[in-house]
Amino acid sequence: GFIPAYEDEHGTYIMNSKDLRAVQHVAELAKMGVHSLKIEGRTKSTYYVARTTQVYRRAIDEAVQGKPFDMNLMDELEALSNRGYTEGFLRRHMPREYQTYEQGSSFLGTQQVVGTITGKDDQWLTIDVKNKFAPGDQLELISPAGNIRFSANVMENRNGQAMDYAPGSGHIVRIPKPANLPQTLEHSYLTRLLATGD
């Protein structure tokens, strides 16, 4: 017999399991006595691990406070590139409110990392570009201190010359500093919210 092979933009796999998503079970797991959670990040980007950790941290904090599960956390995980999600053996029959998430509308996610923050001054953020983005794109700064969504109306290179877009990896650009910027930007990512068809 044959063993089925799976292929995506990263390569070909003989076995390619779905990603386990248990964020909706954090409160139940804590009640059972689970004291730690592990995120499988071996083949994932540092952005994936950082964003997933941020979502689970919020779920844990809200569970400890006795708050009900926030379904928006599912959306935040769905925005990440993934291999499809499963609850594994955590639930035998899926409740109706989770059914739309099991299919997943896009395995590529709805956000793309466009860069890391390498500096700031009174007016500008300096970005080490990882993927193409342009003025007017909807952006999200993701940091351990919290996230900010904004749009930069202008962009310039490190010499102060206006740019129509940041072409991709290997470029340094500057964009206006958004309001409510966290004090520290260490371990922060800049993402672009993808429109359908991007």
Secondary structure, DSSP 8 states (H G I E B T S, - for coil): -----EEETTEEES----EE--GGGHHHHHHTT--------TTS-HHHHHHHHHHHHHHHHHHHTT----THHHHHHHTS--S-EE-TTS-SS--GGGHHHHH-S-TT-SEEEEEEEEEE-SSEEEEEESS-B-TT-EEEEEETTEEEEEE-S--EETTS-B-S-B-STT-EEEEE--TT--S--TT-EEEEE--TT-
